[in-house]
Amino acid sequence: MTTSTAARRAAFRAKVNERRGLLMPGAFNAMSARVIEDAGFEALYLTGAGVTNMSFGLPDLGFIGLSDIAEHTARVRDAVNLPLVVDADTGFGNALNVRQTVRTLERSGADAIQFEDQIMPKKCGHFANKEVIGASEMVGKIRAAVDAREDGNLLIMARTDAAAVHGIEDAIARGHAFIEAGADILFIEATEKLEDIERLPKLIDAPQLINIVIGGKTPVQSREALAGLGYALVLYANAALQGAVAGMQRALGQLRANGRLDEDANIVAPFAERQRLVNKPLFDRLDKEYAPKD
């Protein structure tokens, strides 16, 4: 572990503990991560749904595995310096699999790793007919995750989907148990009622994440309002994904309709902007520096 990695993780832990509603978009590949960093956000989230949708063209129904998310983690880590929260779904198995997942993703560059209490194969948190494992089994997974990390500042996030399955009170009980087991951050997924959103930070004294899925089950609230309630992180896991899909549909619709597409910044990123985002000027300089000398 490098000094910069240790410092980044320690700084991110401190920000999470401030509970000031840090706004965190989701990335689905290295380029989307680069755009998020360029836009000035303080952290990003590697979304399993986004990787599944954008790299495989599949719904978020548990189709990806550890090797897929580890590869994307390494690519994103190489592209940006922001704190990186990685969606590890169920941990891809039991507590022993969770242990290996932590070891793999920590080496790949994660600064925080999220695990959920759904059965395998999991479903998107905003889909119907989810199922969850027993709370005690999830506690064992969290303990395995905490014990597996080499850096104590690698954050472990515990997500529960129990609100949609057994009701909000079971989700709250699980939240207490998961924090007691050693989780650093709690994520109660798909909270549907505003009164529950308002009371969760008061009921459970731990940093919490709230996930705003555009078109999903959780009512949209401003970052400022959620920060005022005491949420540590405000996640827009698929805002970039949905924006990218809309942009592609708009540009390709015009190309299909008109038979041509000009460089209009309202429709497509200009060629020069695309090269800036992938650091083309840096490689131009390096090419000159390392070129053969006559």
Secondary structure, 3 states (H helix, E strand, C coil): CCHHHHHHHHHHHHHHHHCCCEEEEEECCHHHHHHHHHCCCCCEEECHHHHHHHHHCCCCCCCCCHHHHHHHHHHHHHHCCCCEEEECCCCCCCHHHHHHHHHHHHHHCCCEEEEECECCCCCCCCCCCCCECCHHHHHHHHHHHHHHCCCCCCEEEEEECHHHHCCHHHHHHHHHHHHHCCCCEEEECCCCCHHHHHHHHHHCCCCEEEECCCCCCCCCCCHHHHHHHCCCEEEECCHHHHHHHHHHHHHHHHHHHHCCCCCCCCCCCCHHHHHHHCCHHHHHHHHHHHCCCC
